[in-house]
């Protein structure tokens, strides 16, 4: 199964983001982007790819341990950015980014120790993807609009193991479906 570790923003935060995305979709050229929606909004901590069912119990135990070693922390959506010259548009994070990066490192280490091939290590960049494009798109107007965007601050209190179900219908624009399969509270004392 295709898995990743993630943080899921609370519903009122995704409601604020949905209102911002609705405004972004009114900008010229918005139809050239594939917009993600609420079910897909998350902060990926570590992407595991295809993981055999036999590895999931060990991975889960190690993620639970990582969660126990991490204290809850404040986070908010803030601003925006891009990857790949307009191939991905995202909103960023503000708050305790040090703990967020530490949790991402622990989620990656949990997978490596469970035997998941993580490939090359990349520096963690906190982001929540709001749109993608197969081709490079001039997203400067979207970045300008996202510059002033911010959500309320919430307390991150749990980490999720999420299954990604890729589209099979072949319908253009169909999005993957994300299914939380496990969750663990962050329980370390701050």
NORURNOR-V231735 format. One record per pair of residues at least 12 apart in sequence whose ideal C-beta (glycine too) atoms are under 10 Angstrom apart, sorted by sequence separation. I is the first residue (numbers start at 1). J is the second residue. D is the distance in Angstrom with one decimal. If there is no record, write none. Layout:
((I:J:D) (I:J:D))
This chain:
((79:91:6.7) (80:92:6.5) (109:121:9.9) (130:142:8.5) (164:176:5.2) (165:177:4.4) (22:35:9.7) (77:90:9.8) (78:91:7.2) (79:92:4.9) (108:121:7.0) (163:176:9.8) (164:177:7.8) (165:178:7.5) (21:35:6.4) (77:91:4.9) (78:92:5.5) (79:93:8.9) (108:122:9.3) (163:177:8.7) (164:178:5.9) (165:179:6.4) (21:36:8.4) (76:91:10.0) (77:92:7.3) (78:93:6.4) (79:94:7.7) (163:178:7.2) (164:179:8.1) (21:37:8.2) (76:92:9.5) (77:93:6.7) (78:94:3.7) (105:121:9.0) (108:124:8.3) (130:146:8.1) (162:178:5.3) (163:179:4.6) (21:38:9.3) (46:63:9.0) (76:93:7.0) (77:94:7.7) (78:95:8.4) (107:124:9.5) (162:179:6.7) (163:180:7.8) (45:63:9.2) (75:93:5.8) (76:94:4.8) (77:95:9.6) (160:178:9.3) (161:179:9.9) (162:180:5.4) (163:181:5.1) (18:37:8.0) (75:94:7.4) (76:95:5.4) (104:123:9.6) (105:124:7.1) (130:149:9.9) (160:179:10.0) (161:180:7.2) (162:181:6.8) (163:182:9.6) (18:38:6.2) (21:41:9.3) (46:66:9.7) (74:94:8.8) (75:95:4.0) (104:124:4.2) (160:180:4.7) (161:181:5.3) (162:182:8.9) (17:38:8.0) (45:66:9.1) (74:95:4.3) (75:96:6.9) (103:124:9.2) (104:125:9.4) (160:181:8.2) (161:182:4.3) (162:183:9.4) (73:95:6.6) (74:96:5.5) (75:97:8.3) (101:123:8.6) (102:124:9.3) (104:126:7.9) (158:180:9.9) (160:182:7.1) (161:183:7.4) (14:37:9.3) (15:38:8.4) (18:41:8.7) (73:96:3.8) (101:124:5.0) (128:151:10.0) (159:182:9.1) (160:183:4.8) (161:184:8.3) (14:38:5.0) (17:41:6.5) (72:96:9.3) (73:97:9.0) (75:99:8.9) (100:124:7.8) (101:125:9.2) (159:183:6.9) (160:184:8.2) (14:39:9.4) (71:96:8.9) (73:98:8.5) (74:99:9.0) (75:100:6.6) (101:126:7.5) (158:183:5.1) (159:184:5.6) (73:99:4.1) (74:100:9.9) (100:126:5.5) (157:183:9.8) (158:184:6.2) (159:185:8.3) (11:38:8.5) (14:41:5.4) (72:99:8.7) (73:100:6.8) (97:124:9.2) (158:185:5.0) (159:186:6.7) (13:41:8.8) (14:42:9.6) (71:99:6.8) (157:185:6.0) (158:186:6.2) (9:38:9.5) (70:99:6.7) (73:102:9.3) (97:126:6.3) (157:186:5.7) (158:187:9.5) (70:100:9.6) (73:103:8.2) (156:186:6.7) (157:187:9.0) (71:102:9.7) (95:126:9.2) (155:186:9.1) (9:41:6.5) (43:75:8.0) (70:102:6.8) (71:103:9.7) (93:125:9.4) (94:126:9.1) (8:41:7.8) (9:42:7.5) (69:102:9.1) (70:103:5.1) (92:125:8.4) (93:126:3.9) (8:42:5.3) (9:43:7.7) (43:77:9.4) (69:103:9.1) (92:126:6.2) (93:127:7.4) (6:41:9.8) (7:42:6.5) (8:43:8.0) (90:125:8.9) (91:126:9.8) (92:127:5.7) (93:128:7.7) (6:42:4.2) (7:43:4.3) (41:77:9.2) (66:102:9.3) (67:103:8.1) (70:106:6.6) (90:126:9.2) (91:127:7.1) (92:128:7.8) (5:42:9.8) (6:43:6.1) (7:44:8.5) (66:103:7.0) (69:106:6.7) (70:107:9.6) (90:127:3.9) (91:128:5.2) (4:42:8.4) (5:43:9.7) (6:44:5.3) (7:45:6.6) (66:104:9.8) (89:127:9.5) (90:128:5.8) (91:129:8.5) (5:44:7.4) (6:45:5.9) (66:105:8.9) (67:106:8.3) (88:127:8.1) (90:129:4.9) (91:130:6.0) (4:44:5.3) (5:45:4.2) (6:46:8.7) (66:106:3.7) (67:107:9.1) (89:129:7.3) (90:130:6.1) (4:45:7.5) (5:46:4.7) (6:47:9.2) (65:106:8.4) (66:107:6.0) (88:129:5.6) (89:130:5.5) (90:131:8.3) (4:46:6.4) (5:47:8.2) (66:108:9.5) (83:125:8.3) (88:130:8.8) (89:131:4.3) (90:132:9.6) (3:46:9.3) (4:47:4.5) (5:48:7.4) (63:106:8.3) (66:109:7.4) (67:110:9.4) (88:131:7.5) (89:132:7.5) (132:175:9.9) (3:47:8.3) (4:48:5.7) (62:106:8.7) (63:107:6.4) (65:109:10.0) (66:110:5.1) (81:125:8.3) (83:127:7.9) (87:131:9.6) (88:132:5.3) (89:133:8.1) (2:47:8.9) (3:48:4.5) (4:49:8.3) (62:107:9.0) (65:110:7.2) (66:111:10.0) (82:127:9.5) (86:131:9.4) (87:132:6.4) (88:133:7.9) (2:48:7.8) (3:49:7.6) (64:110:8.8) (81:127:6.6) (83:129:8.5) (86:132:9.5) (87:133:5.4) (1:48:9.3) (2:49:6.3) (3:50:8.2) (4:51:9.5) (43:90:9.9) (62:109:7.9) (63:110:4.9) (66:113:9.9) (80:127:8.8) (86:133:6.0) (87:134:7.4) (1:49:9.8) (2:50:5.7) (3:51:4.9) (59:107:9.7) (62:110:3.6) (63:111:8.3) (65:113:9.4) (78:126:9.8) (80:128:9.7) (84:132:9.0) (85:133:9.6) (87:135:7.7) (89:137:8.4) (1:50:7.1) (2:51:7.6) (43:92:9.8) (61:110:8.5) (62:111:7.5) (77:126:9.9) (82:131:9.6) (83:132:9.3) (84:133:8.6) (86:135:8.0) (87:136:6.4) (110:159:9.9) (1:51:6.0) (41:91:9.0) (43:93:6.8) (60:110:8.9) (62:112:9.1) (77:127:9.9) (80:130:7.9) (85:135:9.6) (86:136:4.7) (87:137:7.6) (89:139:5.3) (1:52:8.3) (59:110:6.4) (62:113:5.5) (63:114:8.6) (75:126:8.3) (77:128:6.5) (82:133:9.9) (85:136:4.4) (86:137:3.9) (88:139:9.2) (110:161:9.8) (1:53:6.9) (3:55:9.3) (36:88:9.7) (58:110:9.0) (59:111:6.1) (61:113:9.8) (62:114:5.3) (84:136:7.3) (85:137:8.3) (86:138:6.4) (87:139:9.2) (107:159:7.0) (3:56:7.6) (33:86:8.6) (36:89:9.4) (58:111:9.6) (61:114:8.0) (77:130:9.9) (84:137:10.0) (85:138:9.1) (86:139:4.5) (89:142:5.5) (90:143:10.0) (103:156:8.2) (106:159:8.9) (1:55:9.8) (5:59:8.9) (32:86:9.3) (33:87:9.7) (35:89:8.9) (36:90:9.4) (59:113:8.8) (60:114:8.5) (62:116:9.7) (82:136:9.8) (85:139:8.7) (86:140:8.8) (89:143:7.6) (92:146:8.6) (107:161:9.2) (1:56:7.5) (33:88:9.7) (45:100:8.2) (58:113:8.0) (59:114:4.2) (82:137:9.1) (91:146:6.0) (104:159:9.9) (3:59:7.5) (24:80:9.2) (33:89:6.8) (45:101:9.5) (55:111:8.8) (58:114:4.2) (59:115:8.4) (86:142:8.9) (90:146:8.6) (94:150:7.1) (100:156:7.6) (103:159:6.6) (3:60:9.8) (20:77:8.7) (43:100:7.5) (46:103:9.3) (57:114:8.8) (58:115:7.1) (59:116:6.4) (82:139:5.6) (86:143:9.5) (89:146:7.8) (92:149:9.4) (94:151:9.0) (96:153:9.8) (99:156:8.2) (5:63:6.1) (45:103:5.9) (46:104:6.2) (56:114:8.6) (58:116:9.1) (81:139:9.5) (82:140:9.2) (91:149:6.3) (92:150:9.8) (93:151:9.8) (95:153:6.0) (45:104:4.4) (46:105:8.6) (48:107:8.9) (55:114:5.7) (80:139:8.8) (91:150:9.0) (94:153:7.7) (95:154:8.7) (96:155:9.7) (16:76:9.9) (17:77:6.0) (20:80:9.2) (43:103:9.6) (44:104:8.4) (45:105:8.8) (46:106:8.7) (47:107:9.6) (48:108:9.0) (51:111:8.1) (55:115:5.9) (56:116:9.9) (82:142:8.3) (91:151:8.4) (95:155:9.2) (96:156:8.3) (5:66:8.3) (16:77:7.5) (43:104:8.6) (45:106:8.3) (46:107:3.9) (47:108:9.1) (54:115:9.4) (55:116:6.3) (82:143:6.6) (95:156:8.2) (5:67:9.5) (13:75:9.1) (45:107:4.0) (46:108:4.3) (48:110:9.5) (49:111:9.5) (80:142:7.0) (81:143:7.0) (13:76:7.8) (14:77:9.0) (44:107:9.1) (45:108:7.7) (46:109:8.7) (48:111:5.3) (51:114:8.5) (52:115:9.0) (80:143:5.3) (93:156:10.0) (13:77:6.3) (46:110:7.7) (47:111:9.2) (51:115:9.3) (52:116:9.1) (79:143:8.6) (80:144:8.8) (82:146:9.7) (24:89:8.1) (45:110:9.6) (46:111:5.9) (51:116:5.8) (80:145:7.8) (81:146:8.1) (7:73:9.9) (9:75:8.0) (46:112:9.4) (48:114:9.0) (50:116:9.4) (51:117:9.6) (80:146:2.8) (81:147:9.9) (9:76:9.1) (49:116:7.8) (50:117:9.6) (79:146:6.0) (80:147:6.6) (7:75:7.3) (9:77:6.9) (21:89:9.7) (48:116:5.2) (49:117:7.9) (78:146:9.2) (79:147:5.9) (80:148:9.6) (48:117:9.0) (49:118:8.7) (77:146:9.5) (78:147:9.7) (79:148:8.1) (80:149:6.6) (21:91:9.0) (46:116:8.9) (48:118:7.5) (49:119:8.5) (78:148:9.6) (79:149:6.5) (20:91:7.7) (47:118:8.6) (78:149:7.1) (79:150:7.4) (46:118:7.4) (47:119:9.5) (77:149:7.0) (78:150:4.7) (77:150:6.5) (78:151:7.5) (17:91:6.6) (76:150:6.1) (77:151:4.0) (47:122:10.0) (76:151:5.2) (77:152:8.9) (78:153:9.5) (75:151:9.1) (76:152:6.5) (77:153:9.5) (76:153:4.2) (77:154:9.5) (46:124:8.7) (75:153:6.8) (76:154:7.1) (45:124:7.9) (74:153:5.0) (75:154:6.3) (44:124:9.4) (74:154:7.3) (75:155:7.8) (43:124:9.8) (45:126:9.2) (74:155:5.9) (75:156:5.1) (9:91:10.0) (44:126:9.3) (73:155:7.1) (74:156:7.5) (43:126:5.9) (44:127:8.4) (72:155:5.2) (73:156:5.4) (103:186:7.7) (9:93:9.8) (43:127:7.3) (44:128:8.8) (72:156:5.9) (73:157:9.0) (43:128:5.7) (44:129:8.7) (71:156:9.6) (72:157:4.7) (7:93:9.2) (42:128:6.7) (43:129:9.7) (70:156:9.1) (71:157:9.8) (72:158:8.4) (41:128:5.5) (42:129:8.9) (99:186:8.8) (40:128:9.2) (41:129:8.0) (40:129:7.5) (41:130:7.7) (70:159:7.7) (99:188:9.7) (40:130:9.2) (67:157:9.7) (67:158:7.1) (99:190:9.0) (36:128:8.6) (67:159:4.9) (7:100:7.7) (36:129:5.6) (37:130:9.2) (66:159:7.2) (67:160:9.7) (35:129:9.8) (36:130:5.8) (96:190:9.6) (35:130:6.7) (36:131:6.5) (64:159:8.8) (7:103:7.9) (35:131:4.9) (36:132:7.3) (63:159:6.5) (7:104:9.3) (33:130:8.7) (34:131:6.4) (35:132:8.4) (63:160:9.1) (64:161:9.4) (5:103:8.5) (33:131:4.0) (34:132:5.0) (63:161:6.0) (5:104:8.1) (32:131:9.4) (33:132:6.9) (34:133:6.7) (7:107:9.8) (33:133:5.2) (34:134:8.1) (5:106:9.0) (6:107:8.7) (30:131:8.3) (32:133:6.2) (33:134:9.9) (60:161:6.3) (5:107:3.9) (32:134:9.4) (59:161:7.4) (4:107:8.6) (5:108:8.3) (32:135:7.7) (29:133:9.8) (33:137:6.3) (5:110:7.6) (25:130:10.0) (32:137:5.4) (56:161:8.1) (5:111:7.9) (24:130:7.3) (25:131:8.9) (32:138:9.4) (33:139:7.8) (4:111:9.5) (24:131:7.6) (30:137:9.7) (32:139:9.6) (56:163:9.8) (3:111:8.8) (29:137:6.8) (21:130:5.6) (29:138:7.4) (33:142:8.0) (20:130:8.3) (21:131:8.0) (28:138:9.9) (29:139:8.7) (51:161:9.6) (17:128:7.6) (30:141:9.2) (18:130:9.8) (27:139:9.4) (29:141:7.8) (30:142:8.1) (51:163:9.4) (3:116:8.6) (17:130:7.3) (28:141:7.3) (29:142:8.9) (43:156:8.8) (48:161:8.7) (72:185:8.1) (73:186:7.5) (14:128:9.3) (27:141:5.1) (45:159:6.8) (48:162:9.7) (50:164:10.0) (70:184:9.6) (72:186:4.7) (13:128:9.7) (24:139:9.5) (27:142:6.4) (45:160:8.9) (47:162:9.9) (49:164:9.2) (70:185:9.7) (71:186:6.1) (72:187:8.2) (45:161:9.9) (48:164:9.6) (67:183:8.6) (68:184:7.4) (70:186:4.8) (71:187:7.9) (72:188:8.5) (24:141:8.6) (25:142:9.7) (27:144:9.4) (45:162:9.9) (47:164:8.7) (67:184:3.8) (68:185:8.1) (69:186:8.8) (70:187:8.0) (71:188:4.4) (73:190:8.0) (24:142:5.4) (27:145:6.9) (42:160:7.7) (44:162:8.5) (64:182:8.1) (66:184:8.1) (67:185:6.3) (68:186:8.0) (69:187:8.5) (70:188:5.4) (71:189:6.4) (72:190:7.4) (7:126:9.0) (9:128:7.3) (23:142:9.9) (26:145:9.6) (63:182:7.4) (64:183:9.6) (65:184:8.9) (67:186:5.4) (68:187:5.1) (69:188:5.4) (71:190:4.2) (42:162:6.9) (44:164:9.9) (63:183:9.5) (64:184:4.6) (66:186:9.2) (67:187:6.8) (68:188:6.5) (70:190:9.9) (7:128:9.2) (21:142:9.8) (24:145:5.8) (60:181:8.5) (63:184:6.3) (64:185:9.3) (67:188:8.6) (6:128:9.8) (23:145:6.7) (24:146:7.3) (60:182:5.5) (23:146:9.8) (59:182:9.3) (64:187:9.8) (40:164:9.3) (60:184:8.4) (20:145:7.7) (21:146:9.5) (24:149:9.2) (56:181:8.1) (20:146:7.2) (23:149:9.3) (56:182:8.6) (20:148:9.5) (21:149:9.6) (20:149:5.0) (19:149:9.6) (20:150:9.4) (20:151:8.8) (17:149:7.9) (16:149:8.4) (16:150:8.5) (17:151:6.6) (16:151:4.8) (40:175:5.8) (15:151:9.2) (16:152:7.3) (39:175:7.4) (40:176:6.9) (42:178:7.0) (14:151:8.6) (39:176:8.9) (40:177:8.5) (41:178:9.2) (13:151:4.6) (34:172:8.8) (35:173:8.8) (37:175:6.6) (39:177:6.8) (40:178:6.0) (42:180:9.3) (12:151:8.2) (13:152:6.6) (34:173:5.9) (36:175:6.5) (39:178:6.0) (12:152:7.1) (13:153:9.2) (34:174:9.6) (35:175:8.9) (36:176:9.2) (39:179:9.4) (10:151:9.3) (13:154:6.0) (34:175:7.9) (9:151:7.4) (10:152:8.9) (12:154:8.2) (10:154:5.3) (9:154:7.0) (10:155:9.3) (10:156:9.6) (9:156:8.9) (10:157:9.8) (8:156:9.2) (7:156:5.6) (7:157:9.7) (8:158:8.3) (7:158:8.1) (8:159:9.3) (7:159:6.5) (8:160:5.8) (6:159:7.5) (7:160:7.2) (5:159:6.1) (6:160:5.1) (8:162:8.2) (5:160:7.0) (6:161:8.1) (4:160:8.9) (5:161:6.0) (6:162:5.0) (4:161:7.8) (5:162:7.4) (3:161:6.1) (4:162:5.5) (6:164:9.9) (3:162:6.8) (4:163:8.6) (2:162:9.3) (3:163:5.8) (4:164:6.5) (2:163:6.6) (3:164:7.1) (1:163:5.4) (2:164:4.4) (1:164:8.4) (2:165:7.5) (1:165:8.7) (2:166:6.8) (8:178:9.1) (6:178:8.2) (8:180:7.3) (2:176:8.5) (4:178:8.8) (6:180:8.2) (8:183:8.7) (5:182:9.7) (6:183:9.9) (1:179:9.6) (3:181:7.6) (3:182:9.7) (5:184:9.9) (7:186:9.7) (1:181:8.2))
